[in-house]
Every structure is written in C-alpha cells, then in structure tokens.
Amino acid sequence: MDKIILTYLTLFAIFITNFAFIPLVFEVIQQKFTSNIPYLTIILLICAQIIFLFIVIYKTYYYHVFIYVTGLICLSILLFLKKYYDKKNTKIIKVIKNDVYIEEE
C-alpha cells in the first residue's frame, strides 16, 4: 500500500475518533444520564488527548491540533457533565429511597 494512502487513512481515523465525541456530548445533555461512563475512562482519554496535542504541536502538524482540541473540549465537557449529573442522580435516588422508606412505615 502506498505510504500516502496510509497517512490519509490514519488521519481520517483520528478525525472520526475525535469527532465521535460530539454526538456523545449531545446525547448526555439530552438524556441527563452518565452513570454508564466511568470517570477513569474519561480521565484516561483526556490524558491521551493532551499527549497527542503536545506531539502535534511539537511536530507542527497544525491541522491535527484542531482535531485534538475538539476531542479535548468534548471530553472536558463530558467530565463536567458527569460530575453534575451523577450528583443530581444520587439526590434523586436518595429522595426515592426516602419516599419508599416512609411508605413502608
């Protein structure tokens, strides 16, 4: 296979991977549910994005900077939404448990 074709396929795969976080952010905002996304996954993805960002800045691949910054922003939004919605969901669960407890008495 030609080296240029592999380069463009790799670039396209990176592009799709980073922009796949955008629909995930919109889905989380719409559903207001993040319990199925572990904190460790988000944090490790953010670390990987930061490492890739440093590499592309060092190598002066400025087109890639846009791609990785988009992924980093989406993952940061997911992290903050997870913290907000998890706190909100635990309050709802506590209220439901209290209501059930009161009804049983």
C-alpha positions in Angstrom: 0.0 0.0 0.0 1.2 3.5 -0.7 2.5 5.5 2.2 0.3 8.5 1.4 -2.8 6.4 1.4 -1.9 5.0 4.9 -1.2 8.5 6.1 -4.6 9.8 4.9 -6.4 6.7 6.3 -4.7 7.3 9.7 -5.7 11.0 9.6 -9.3 10.1 8.7 -9.5 7.6 11.5 -8.2 10.1 14.0 -10.6 12.7 12.7 -13.6 10.3 13.1 -12.5 9.1 16.6 -12.2 12.7 17.9 -15.4 14.0 16.3 -17.3 10.9 17.6 -17.3 12.6 21.0 -19.6 15.4 19.8 -22.8 13.2 19.4 -21.9 11.6 22.7 -21.9 15.0 24.4 -25.3 15.9 22.9 -26.7 12.5 23.9 -25.6 13.0 27.5 -27.1 16.5 27.6 -30.4 15.2 26.2 -30.6 12.0 28.4 -29.0 13.6 31.5 -27.6 10.2 32.4 -23.9 9.4 32.7 -23.7 6.5 35.1 -22.5 4.1 32.4 -19.4 6.2 31.6 -16.6 5.6 34.2 -14.5 8.5 35.4 -11.4 6.6 34.7 -12.3 6.2 31.0 -12.8 9.9 30.6 -9.7 10.9 32.5 -7.5 8.4 30.5 -8.9 9.7 27.2 -8.2 13.3 28.3 -4.6 12.3 29.2 -4.2 10.7 25.8 -5.6 13.7 24.0 -3.2 16.0 25.9 -0.2 13.8 25.0 -1.3 13.7 21.3 -1.8 17.5 21.4 1.8 18.0 22.7 3.1 15.7 20.0 1.3 17.5 17.1 2.3 20.9 18.4 5.9 19.8 18.7 5.9 18.3 15.2 4.0 21.4 13.9 1.1 19.4 12.5 -1.3 22.3 12.9 -4.2 20.6 11.2 -4.1 17.9 13.8 -4.2 20.5 16.6 -7.7 21.4 15.6 -8.8 17.7 15.7 -7.3 17.0 19.1 -8.5 20.3 20.6 -12.0 19.3 19.5 -11.7 15.9 21.2 -10.2 17.5 24.4 -13.1 20.0 24.6 -15.7 17.3 24.2 -14.1 15.1 26.8 -13.8 18.0 29.3 -17.5 18.8 28.8 -18.3 15.1 29.4 -16.2 15.1 32.6 -18.1 18.2 34.0 -21.5 16.9 32.9 -20.7 13.5 34.5 -19.9 15.2 37.8 -23.1 17.4 37.6 -25.5 14.6 36.5 -24.1 12.0 38.9 -24.6 14.4 41.8 -28.1 15.1 40.6 -29.0 11.5 40.1 -27.8 10.5 43.6 -30.0 13.1 45.1 -33.0 11.7 43.1 -32.1 8.2 44.3 -32.0 9.4 47.9 -35.4 11.0 47.6 -36.8 7.9 46.1 -35.3 5.8 48.9 -36.7 8.2 51.5 -40.2 8.0 49.9 -40.1 4.2 49.8 -39.0 4.1 53.4 -41.7 6.5 54.5 -44.4 4.5 52.6 -43.3 1.2 54.3 -43.8 2.6 57.8 
